Amino acid sequence: MKNKQVTFEDWGLIDYKEAWDKQEALFSGTVELKTTIRNLKSVTEGDEYQDYAATPNYLIFCEHPHVYTLGKSGKYEHLLLDDAGLKEKKASYYPINRGGDITYHGPGQIVGYPILDLDNFFTDIHLYLRTLEEAVILTLADYGLHAGRYPGYTGVWFDADNERARKICALGVRCSRWVTMHGFAFNINPDLEYFKYIVPCGIDDKDVTSMQRELGRTVDNNEVKEILKKHISVLFGMEIA
């Protein structure tokens, strides 16, 4: 039996390290519980193992103060600020344990951290990424914005097939024993100047954009959160509480 119930939490504006620690606690707790259940099933019922109903799932939304994070496959030189520059911009920096290169988080983004046991949904990390992308694409479509994917890259893009290509949502995840953490950063009304101080996602010849820039107006973050949450829940078949 698969557990489709997902606990939703909005952490608001939260320090990146504090959010990372909270994520790690939820992630580690789920992995440990899953291991315990697996061992119990192995002892009591042999090698057959199907019941993951006891493993929890979480969907976290939040925003962060200005911060740059570097994934495991990234290059430090893609951060174009030294310590003095980071201090001047009131930004912090963390090398972290997700995939991908460097990215920026800041006020005006929706940062999403799905902490899911994919055994409750589907065990395909590529499908997982594509499904998160699809939720963002559908959310943008609700605002009359036509976005899509850029072949060979993760994330959500506008005009991916020409020189005007620009990214509106970045993805970077960690997955262990089919439990996920980290997630996506969706640009709603951020200060796009902060992207000039990095090589975003290691891509030096493409632009970064936001809903505010594409629509020419400020967008209600809370409204977007509700629409995005709905699309994520439908696409994954979640029961969000």
N, C-alpha and C positions, 0 to 999 in steps of 0.2 A: 504493500500500500504506500502510495506517495503522498507526502504532506504538501499541499498547495497553499497552505495558509502562510501569509507573510505579514510580519509586524512592520508597520510603517512608522518612522520617526523623522521629525524635522528638527535638526539640531541648531537651526538658525546660524548666526555668524559665530564661528568657533575657530579658535587657534588650530592651525594645521596639526601640530604635534599632539594636541589633546584629542583631536578627532582620530588621528592615526592610532593612538593608544587604545581608544574606545573600539575602533574597528578590530584591532588585533585581539582584543579580549573576546569580542563576539565570534570572530573567525576561529580563534584557537579553541574556544569553548565548543564550537560546533564540530570541529575536526576531532577533538578529544572524545566528545560524546559519540560521534559516528564510529570511532575506533572501538570504544567500549561496547557499543551495540553489536558491532561486527564480531568481536571476540566472544561475546555471550552467545550469539547465534551459532558460532562455530562449535562452541562447547556443547550446546544443548540440542542442536538440530543438524549437525554435520556441516558440510561446506555450503549448502544452499542458503542463500541470504537475499531476502527481498524487502523486508520491512524497514523502511527509513522514516516511518511516520513520526518518530520521536525527535528527529533532527529539525531544528528551527530554521526559519528563513527571515531575513531582514531586508528592508529597503530604506536606506538613509538618504535624505536630502539635507544639504547644508550650503553655507558660503564660508569662505575663508578670508582673513586679512591677506594682504599682498604676500604671495609666496611662490617660489619656483621649486619644482620637484623634478628630480632626474631619475629616470628609470634605469633598470639594470643594464640595458643595452645602449644607454645614452653616452654622450661624450661631454665631459665637464666643460670643454672649450665652447660648447653651445650656449653656455651662460656668459653673456657679454659684459657683466658687471663684476668688479672686484668687491671686496668686503666694504670698502668705503662707499662704493656705488650702491650696494644693497642698503647700507645704512641711510644714505641720502634719499633713496626711494622708499624707505620704511618697509622694506621687503625682507623676507627670510628665505633660506635655501635649505633643502633637504635632499640628499640622495636616498632613494627609497627602494622597496622590494617589489615593485610592479614591473611589467614589461614596458617597452617604449623608451622614448628619449625624454627631452626636457619639455616641460609645459609650465604654464602660469595659472594660478588660481587667485581670484580676488573678488571683492564685492561686485555684485551684478551678474554673477554666474549662478547657475544651478549645478552644484557638484553632487553627483549621485554615487552612492556606495551600496550596490546590491551585495549583500552577504548571503548567498544562496547555496544550498546543497543541490547541485545540478542533478543529482540522482532523483530529486523530486520533480524534475522538469525534463531535461534531456542532457545526455552526456556528450556534448559536442561544443568545444570552446569556440570554434569558428561560427557556428550557428548562434551561440550566445552573444558574441560581438555583433553579428549582423542583426540580431533581434533588438539589441539596445539601439543600434543605429536606426533601425526601422521605427522605433518609438519616437525618436527625435524627428525623423523625416515626416512622420504623420502629424506630429505636433506643429511643425513649421507649416505643413499644408493647411492646417486649421486657421492659420493666419494669412493664407494666400501666398505662401512662399514655397517655391519649388526647389527642393534640395535633393541630393542623391549621394552616391558613393564615388570615390576616386579609385579606379582599379590599381591594386597594389598597395593601397594605403588604408589604414583604419580611419574611422571618424566620419563626419557628415560634412558635405561640401556643396557649394554653389558653383556652377559653370566649370565642373571638373574636366570637361572635354576641351577647354580652350585656355588662352593665356590669362583670363580673368579668374581663374580658379581661386577660391577662398574658402577657408575652413571655419566652421561655426561650432563644431563639437569635436573634442578630442577624447580618445579612449585609451585606457591602459589598465590592465587587470593582473591580478595574481590568482592562481588556482592551484589548490593542493587537495588531493583526494576528492576532487570534483566540488570542493567548497571554494567560493569566490570571495575576493575582496578588492578594494579600490574600484575603479569604474569609469566615470565620464565627467567631463566639464563642458557645460553647454552655455555658450555666451549669450546672455540676454541683454544686460545693460552695463557691461564692464568698461573700465578705462582701457581702451585698446592700445594706448601708448606703452603699456607695460610689456606688450609682446615684442616691442622693438628692441628690448634688452636681452633677447634670447634668439636662438634659431629654433623656432617652434617645431617640436617633434622631429628636429633634425632636418627640416625641409627649408632650404634657404631661398627658394625662388617662388614661393606661393604666399598669398596674403591670408590674414585672419580677419574675420568679420563677426558681427553680432546681430541679433534681431533688431536692436535699436538702429544700427546703421542701415540694415536692409529695408526697414520700414520707415525710417526717417522720423521716428518718434520713440519716446520712452515706453517700455512695455512693463506691465504689471507682473513682477516675478511670481507672486502667489498664484495668479491666474494661470501662468504657464506651468507651474508645478502641478496644479490639479489636472490639467489636460495631459501633461506628460505621464503622471502617475496612472491615469486612466489607460493610456495606450500601453504602458508597460504591463499593467495587470491583465489586459485583454490578450496581448501577444504571448505572454508566458502562461496564461490560464491561471493566474494567481487569485487567491481570495485574500484581499488586503484588509487588515484590521488596524 
